[in-house]
Amino acid sequence: MANTYINIGEVYHKQGDQQEAMKYFSLALKLQEDLEDQEGMAATYISMSGSRIAIQAI
């Protein structure tokens, strides 16, 4: 399920909707934290950083 949220977040990121992307990345991160999926969390943080950079550039 976390991967689905990440994929949805990536779609929003590519469409330029960084706020919506962050929403889905956060949902994925919550699931990964609950599962103690450190590798997944690391990948999600990387995705989140791309959206955060795009937000700051606005």
Phi, psi and omega in degrees: 000321179300320180297325177296315178299319179297316180298317178297317178301319179296322178298312178298320178301313181292334178276354178092005180263081187291326180296316179291323177300314180298325178301313182287324175297322179294321177297317178297316182298320179299315178297317181295322177297316179299325180270358183055040180271085185294324179294317177296320178298319179298315179296322180292320177300323178295315178297318180297324182294324177297319178289322180295319178297318180295323178296316182292335181283346182285000000 
